[in-house]
Amino acid sequence: MNSELVEEIEVLQRSVKALLERQEQHAQAQGLLVKRVRELEAECKQKDEEILSLRTQLSLDSAAASLGPDSQDSKEAKLLISQYVREIDSIIALLRM
């Protein structure tokens, strides 16, 4: 009877040790995944900023093309420029507060 209990205890000890090792491996993997998520979030933020910059540049390019010598729709360009001027004026007003 005693030998059976000793054997069961040894089996349980090995099982607990194996579980602890697996838990440590999972903790390390989780740490790596958290680090990767942070890297990806930073990359997404950078890409969002690039997209915003490219959209602004596209709008400016469209305005410049509309004002070219063979312009078909300079009215649209004037409206776009007016919109930018209003936005700039509102930002200046906010900065003066």
C-alpha positions in Angstrom: 0.0 0.0 0.0 2.8 2.4 0.9 4.7 1.7 -2.3 1.5 2.4 -4.3 1.1 5.8 -2.6 4.8 6.6 -3.1 4.4 5.7 -6.8 1.3 7.8 -7.1 3.0 10.8 -5.5 6.0 10.4 -7.8 3.6 10.3 -10.8 1.8 13.4 -9.5 5.2 15.2 -8.9 6.3 14.4 -12.5 2.9 15.7 -13.8 3.1 18.9 -11.8 6.7 19.4 -13.0 5.6 18.9 -16.6 2.7 21.3 -16.1 5.0 23.9 -14.6 7.3 23.6 -17.6 4.4 24.0 -20.0 3.1 27.0 -18.1 6.6 28.6 -18.3 6.7 28.0 -22.1 3.2 29.5 -22.5 4.3 32.6 -20.4 7.3 33.1 -22.6 5.3 32.7 -25.8 2.7 35.2 -24.4 5.5 37.7 -23.7 6.7 37.4 -27.3 3.2 37.7 -28.6 2.5 40.9 -26.5 5.8 42.4 -27.8 4.8 41.6 -31.4 1.3 43.1 -30.9 2.9 46.3 -29.7 5.2 46.4 -32.7 2.2 45.9 -35.0 0.2 48.6 -33.3 3.1 51.0 -33.7 3.4 50.0 -37.4 -0.3 50.6 -37.9 -0.1 54.0 -36.3 2.8 54.9 -38.6 0.9 53.6 -41.7 -2.2 55.6 -40.6 -0.1 58.7 -40.5 1.4 57.9 -43.9 -2.2 57.4 -45.3 -3.2 60.8 -44.0 -0.2 62.4 -45.4 -0.8 60.8 -48.8 -4.4 61.8 -48.9 -3.5 65.4 -48.2 -0.9 65.2 -50.9 -3.4 63.7 -53.3 -5.8 66.5 -52.6 -3.1 69.1 -53.2 -2.1 67.4 -56.4 -5.7 67.4 -57.6 -6.0 71.1 -56.8 -2.7 71.8 -58.6 -3.8 69.7 -61.7 -7.1 71.6 -61.8 -5.3 74.9 -61.9 -3.0 73.8 -64.8 -3.1 75.4 -68.2 -5.4 72.8 -69.7 -7.8 72.9 -66.7 -11.3 71.7 -67.2 -12.7 72.4 -63.7 -10.9 75.3 -62.0 -14.1 75.9 -60.0 -13.6 72.7 -58.1 -10.0 73.7 -57.4 -11.1 77.1 -56.1 -13.6 75.4 -53.7 -11.0 73.0 -52.5 -8.5 75.8 -51.8 -11.3 77.8 -50.1 -12.0 74.8 -47.9 -8.3 74.5 -47.0 -8.1 78.3 -46.2 -11.2 77.9 -43.9 -9.6 75.0 -42.1 -6.3 76.9 -41.7 -8.2 79.9 -40.4 -10.1 77.8 -37.8 -6.9 76.2 -36.6 -5.3 79.6 -36.2 -8.3 80.8 -34.3 -8.0 77.7 -32.0 -4.3 78.4 -31.5 -5.0 82.0 -30.4 -7.3 80.9 -27.6 
